[in-house]
Amino acid sequence: MLWSKIIGAGGAGGAYVFPSATVLTSFPAPASFISGLTFDGTNLISCDVVSSNIYVHDGISSTILTSFSAPSTNPLGLTFDGTNLISCSISSDTIYVHDGISSTILTSFSAPSTSPSGLAFDGTNLISCDRTSRIIYVHDGVSSTILTSFSAPSTNPYGLTFDGTNLISCDRDSSTIYVHDGVSSTILTSFSAPSTDPTGLAFNGTNLISCDAVALDIYVHDTA
């Protein structure tokens, strides 16, 4: 489905193309504390921890097509599994599987630790991170069962995405974006985030997209 368009792009054509610190464009976030991003194959989706809303953007732009309440207060992470939006909340310590891109919840389960702060999907398994345990968890499919886990690269992991080849994470304490070697703790490269408080990441098939909770901007990165 749409996920197949996203999943192969990171390593398309053989050589891996790294995301970079260079920003092609940026635009304002829709609310006062942007806390998560994902891309559904057509539109960017963001969430805000203060308004507790999820926003569907018109493509990759500041224009909002629709918005709806997150299933709990203080949403911090989003991902898309090719069919359904998945979100997490630091208030309920729960991961929610939505019915498509909507407020309807198909199922939910407890996060692996007390402060889930980022989500990604690698085409098979959900990946989550926790800002309290400082751990990245690889789930068995989209479930609460954990296949493996490893330490985050710094002390306050806040966002994840998967570019078809490698996991990418960001950290608010180090203000850094990290490109992992596959889905592992090994870091291939890292670079400074565009501002001091990176809180969410997405990948649109070509470019990394990041957001910052203090600058209240969304950034589209160039490739290296």
N, C-alpha and C positions, 0 to 999 in steps of 0.2 A: 504494500500500500504506500502511503506517503512516506512511511519510515524508510522504505527501500531507497528513496531518493536521497534521504539524509545520510543513511548509514554508510554508503560507499564513498562519500565525497572526500573524506579526510585523506585517503590514500589513493585517490583516483589517478590513473595513468602511471602507477608504479611508485614513483618517489613521493615520500610523505612531504606535505607542504605545511610548515609550521605557522601557527598564528603569530602575530607580532604585536609590539607595543604601539605601533603606528595606528592612529585613529583616522579612518576615512571620513566619518561623519558622526555627529552626535545630536541628540535632541532631548528635550526635557521629559522626565518621568511623569506619569499621570497623577501622582499623589505625593505625600510628604515623607515617606520612608520606604522607598522601593527595596524589596527584599528578595526577589526571585524572578527568574526568567526561564522561558522555554520557547520552542518554535515548533509549530504543528505541520510544517511543510508548506504553509501559505502565510500564516500570520504569527507575529511575535505575541507572546502572552507574558504578562507581568503580574506580580502581586505586591501588595503594600501592607506592611506590618501595622501601621497606625489605623488606616481606614478599614483593614481586614477585608479588602476587596481584591478580586481577580479581574484583570483588564485584558480584553482581546483587542490588539492593535490592528490597524489596517495595513497589512504587510509589515514592513519594518519602518514604522513611522510613529510620530507622536499622536496621530489621529486614532481615537478609540471607537471601535465598531460597537462594542457592547461591554458591559461589566456585570458582575454578580458577586454576592457575598461569599467569602471563603467558608468552608464548613466549620471552622473554629476561629477564634481570634488569634492574631499574631501569626499569620502564615509566613514561612521563611523559605520554602523551596517549592519548585515546580519542575515537572518533566512531562514528556509525552511519549507514549509507548507505541504510537502508530495508529491507535484507535481512541484511547482515552487519556485525558489529562490526569496527572497524579500530583497531589499536593501534600504538604506536611505542615504541622502547626507546632510551635514551641510551647503553646499554652496547654494543649491537650496531649502532647507527646505522641501524636498519632499521624499515620500516613493514610491518605484517603485516595481511593480510585473513583474518579468521576465518570459519569455516563457521557462519553464524548467530551465536548468542551461545554460543560454546563455545571450548574450548582447541584444537580442530582448526584447522590453518592451511591455507587454500586456496592462497594465494600470498603472496609477500613480495618487497620490492624495497628498494634502498638509499634512505635519506633524502637530500634534496638537500644537506645539510651534516652536520656532525659531531655535533650535539647536538639532535636533534628533541625538542621539548618540548610541542607542542600540535597537535591535529588538529580539523578541522571538515569538514562536507560541505554544499554549498550546493544540493543536489538534482541537480547535474550533475558538479561537480568536487570533488575532495579539496583541502583547504587545510591546509598545515602551517606551523609556525613553528619557528625554531631559536634557542636561547638564546645560542649562540656567534656565529653570523653576524648575529644580530639582524634577521633577514629573515623575511618572510611569503611563502610560495610558493603559487601557484595551479597545481595539477597538471592535466594533461589527463585528465579522468575520474579513475579510481583507478589511477594508473600513476606511474612515475618521471619521465615527461616533464613538464617545467615550461612552462606557457603564459606566465606572467608572474610577477614578484616585486616586492616593495616593502619599504621599511624599516619595521620595527615602530615603534610610537610611543614606546617607551622602550628601556632597555638590557638587560632580562632578561625577554623574553616567555615566558610559561609556560602559557598556556591560550587556546583558541579555541572559539567556537561560532558558529552562524549561526541567526538568528531568523526566517528566511523573507524578510527584507528586507535586513538588514545583518549584516556580520561583527562580532563582539564579541571583544575580546582583553583579557587581563589581564597585568600585569607585576609581578614580585616586587620590583624595585628601587624603583619608584615607588609601589607598593602601590595601584595604580589600575586601574580597569576602563574600557575605551575602547569606545565605539560608533562604528564606522567608517561612512562613507558608501558603502553597498553593499559591495563587496569591493575596497577601495582604501585608500590611505594617509591619505585625508582623514578627520579625526575630527569627527563631528557633536557629540558630547558626551562627557564623562568624569566619573567620580566615584570617591571613595575606596572601596576594598574594605573589607569589614566588619572585617578584621584585617590584619596587616602583610605576610603572605606568601601572596597569592592564587596558586593553582597549577592550577586547573581551572575550566572553565565548561561549562554545559549549558543547553539551552532546552527546556521541556516543552510548548510550544505556547501558553503564556500567560505564564509567568514565567521569568526568568533564575535559574539556580542556580549558586552559586559554592562553592569550598572553599578552605580555608587550611591549609597544611602545619604551621604552628606552633601555631595555635589548635586544630587537629585537629577542626574543625567544618565542616559543610555548611550553607549558607545559601540560603533561598528568598527572592528579592527581590520587592518590590512593583513595580508599574508606575508611571510618573510621571503 
